Every structure is written in structure tokens, then in C-alpha cells.
């Protein structure tokens, strides 16, 4: 039987097996070969179920697919590997248009977890956006009234001690107004789209950070100069990267005092990247890496929520705004942190 009809499966980053009527492997794509370290020729005609740790469950799934008991069955299993630990995968089993032929799509559990995390992050970001917009408007209207009333009251008071209290009300109202404006900032300003050179963005951020922290902090460049320009809002991206880098610099306070604080701005091209179940051939990868103490464990899952901060006096808005701006470019931000190394990775699809 010609294998030409399966040629497109070699372009996929996910692992794919096509299994024939007797549970024998008919085709394995290139990604499957890479993970098992075996050629498709050596895999052909082997028992597909025996490739998995839970072989009985796989046999039942294959039989159910042939009987059309389901349109697609999903479960977790492990692929056996010679001389290596089993490889954890999320299995999707579905019948093809050819009688008795079954297709197995295998996603590394890490990839599946990442996709689930992306979906949760997008849903949470949307919920946060609506909450912030509604809350900000609810605060803003009475805030103007409070400030105005305090100013009028101040004009009527003769006592200096009492006018100090009205001045406190006015100052605090102004402070809250500033906070509300910052909460609403991503939703007010429309995108100004133009050509973006990500290294010009990084250089602007580097200059601003070094101007604020001139001693004890090194901002290193590690650029892939082959990265193409793309369409985006330069100011939004500068603000997003600056918010992350500024947070990193503030977290490096002790190391700056010791003179060995370091932030790395690194750019790379990522290939075959999936953002919330949508696949892109190329993507920009921008890393902001610091050698600080790491992010506290108790806030890592809530890191991009508004008003969540791991620093005394922090507003908790910087990362939330950065996430909003990156998501407006169809991208996302990921974070890995441990003591001595925190890596914020911005991913943006490229044309």
C-alpha cells in the first residue's frame, strides 16, 4: 500500500501512528521516529499496543475505535523506549475513513499541560479584563465626587488642622485615580501598528533600565540577528518588556548592592509553536532572565493577575499590563523561576 497519503503527517510536531486491522503499525511519522529512536521501517508491522506501557488499555481503545464506539477517545499512557525512561503522552484515538484503520495522535504530557495552562491563562486574562473595566468605572465616578466635595469643604474651613485632613482626602483620591487610569490603560489606547524590530525594542529597554540602575547591574545582550521584523505596536512591546525587566531589576536589589546583578535579554526563533491550539510555523522568543532570588512559590500561579505582587510596595499591575499587551499581539508570556534564575519568555507569532 502506498504511504504517499501519509506524507503530510511528517510535517506535524505531534507523534502520529496509523494502525491497521490487526493492531499492526502501518505508518509512524517522523516525530514518532525521533522520540522512540527507531525507524518507521522497523516499526512497521509491530504490535502497536506493545509499544505502550498499558498495552491492554490500548487494545481496548483500538477495538472501540473500529467499532465506532466513540468519535475520539483521550487518555494518558506511556511509550516504551529502549534504554530510556518511558515517555509520558496524552493519547487521542480515532478511526479514519479507511475501514478498520485507526489513527493515534500522541501529545507529550508536558505539551498538553502547556496547552491547558495557556487556555486557563487566556480565560483568566479575559475575566480579569472585564472585572478591571467594570471595577474601575464603578470606582471612578464616586471618586470624582469625593475629591470635589473635599475641595469645597476645604474652602469653608478656617482651621489649618482641619484643612490638612481635606488635603489628605484629595491626595488619596488622586492616588486612586492614578491607579484606576493604570488599570484602564490597556483598554483605552488603540494599537498603533507598524514594523517592529525586536532588537530596537530591547535596546530601548536596556537603556532605560541602565539609566535607573547605573551601578551594580549588568544588562547583557544575546540576540539572534536573523529575526525578521513583524507588524506590531512598538510602544506596547517596549512597555511590556520594560515592565518585566524593571521587576527583575527591583528583585535584584541585594545583588545590585553586591555588584553582581545581571539581566539577560535574549532573542531566538521558535519553530512549529502552538498558541492556544493554533499552530504557527515561526515565532519570536524573547527571554528576560535575571539571577535574582526567584519568584515566591505562593504567587507563581497568580503572577499575571492584577494587584498581585511579590514585592512590598508593588502595585501588582506591571506583569498584568505586559500580558495584556503581548496577548494583543496574539502572543503569550511564560515564566520559569528558581533561586538564582528567573526566565520570563515572551512568545509572539511571526509571519
QUIRAPE-V816387 format. One record per backbone hydrogen bond with DSSP energy under -1.0 kcal/mol. CO is the residue of the C=O (numbers start at 1). NH is the residue of the N-H. If there is no record, write none. Layout:
# QUIRAPE-V816387
co=CO nh=NH
co=CO nh=NH
This chain:
# QUIRAPE-V816387
co=3 nh=6
co=4 nh=7
co=6 nh=9
co=7 nh=10
co=8 nh=11
co=9 nh=12
co=15 nh=106
co=16 nh=29
co=17 nh=104
co=18 nh=26
co=18 nh=27
co=19 nh=102
co=20 nh=23
co=23 nh=48
co=24 nh=20
co=25 nh=45
co=27 nh=18
co=29 nh=33
co=30 nh=34
co=31 nh=35
co=32 nh=36
co=33 nh=37
co=33 nh=38
co=39 nh=43
co=40 nh=44
co=43 nh=46
co=46 nh=25
co=48 nh=51
co=49 nh=52
co=51 nh=80
co=53 nh=55
co=54 nh=58
co=55 nh=59
co=56 nh=60
co=57 nh=61
co=58 nh=62
co=59 nh=63
co=60 nh=64
co=61 nh=65
co=62 nh=66
co=63 nh=67
co=64 nh=69
co=73 nh=93
co=75 nh=91
co=77 nh=89
co=78 nh=53
co=79 nh=87
co=81 nh=84
co=87 nh=79
co=88 nh=109
co=89 nh=77
co=90 nh=107
co=91 nh=75
co=92 nh=105
co=93 nh=73
co=94 nh=103
co=98 nh=101
co=101 nh=96
co=102 nh=19
co=103 nh=94
co=104 nh=17
co=105 nh=92
co=106 nh=15
co=107 nh=90
co=108 nh=112
co=109 nh=113
co=110 nh=114
co=111 nh=115
co=112 nh=116
co=113 nh=117
co=114 nh=118
co=115 nh=119
co=116 nh=120
co=117 nh=121
co=118 nh=122
co=119 nh=123
co=120 nh=124
co=121 nh=125
co=122 nh=126
co=123 nh=127
co=124 nh=128
co=125 nh=129
co=126 nh=130
co=127 nh=131
co=128 nh=132
co=129 nh=133
co=130 nh=134
co=131 nh=135
co=132 nh=136
co=133 nh=137
co=134 nh=138
co=135 nh=139
co=136 nh=140
co=137 nh=141
co=139 nh=143
co=140 nh=144
co=141 nh=145
co=142 nh=146
co=143 nh=147
co=144 nh=148
co=145 nh=149
co=146 nh=150
co=147 nh=151
co=148 nh=152
co=149 nh=153
co=150 nh=154
co=151 nh=155
co=159 nh=163
co=160 nh=164
co=162 nh=166
co=163 nh=167
co=164 nh=168
co=165 nh=169
co=166 nh=170
co=167 nh=171
co=168 nh=172
co=169 nh=173
co=170 nh=174
co=171 nh=175
co=172 nh=176
co=173 nh=177
co=174 nh=178
co=175 nh=179
co=176 nh=180
co=177 nh=181
co=178 nh=182
co=179 nh=183
co=180 nh=184
co=184 nh=187
co=184 nh=188
co=185 nh=189
co=194 nh=232
co=196 nh=230
co=197 nh=200
co=197 nh=201
co=198 nh=202
co=199 nh=203
co=200 nh=204
co=201 nh=205
co=202 nh=206
co=203 nh=207
co=204 nh=208
co=205 nh=209
co=206 nh=210
co=207 nh=211
co=208 nh=212
co=209 nh=213
co=216 nh=261
co=218 nh=263
co=220 nh=265
co=222 nh=267
co=224 nh=227
co=230 nh=196
co=232 nh=194
co=233 nh=237
co=234 nh=238
co=235 nh=239
co=236 nh=240
co=237 nh=241
co=238 nh=242
co=239 nh=243
co=240 nh=244
co=241 nh=245
co=242 nh=246
co=243 nh=247
co=244 nh=248
co=245 nh=249
co=246 nh=250
co=247 nh=251
co=250 nh=253
co=252 nh=256
co=253 nh=257
co=254 nh=258
co=255 nh=259
co=255 nh=260
co=261 nh=218
co=262 nh=291
co=263 nh=220
co=264 nh=289
co=265 nh=222
co=266 nh=287
co=268 nh=285
co=270 nh=283
co=273 nh=280
co=275 nh=278
co=278 nh=275
co=280 nh=273
co=281 nh=272
co=282 nh=350
co=283 nh=270
co=284 nh=348
co=285 nh=268
co=286 nh=346
co=287 nh=266
co=288 nh=344
co=289 nh=264
co=290 nh=342
co=292 nh=340
co=296 nh=299
co=302 nh=305
co=305 nh=308
co=311 nh=314
co=316 nh=307
co=317 nh=321
co=318 nh=322
co=319 nh=323
co=320 nh=324
co=321 nh=325
co=322 nh=326
co=323 nh=327
co=324 nh=328
co=326 nh=329
co=326 nh=331
co=327 nh=330
co=332 nh=347
co=334 nh=345
co=336 nh=343
co=338 nh=341
co=341 nh=338
co=342 nh=290
co=343 nh=336
co=344 nh=288
co=345 nh=334
co=346 nh=286
co=347 nh=332
co=348 nh=284
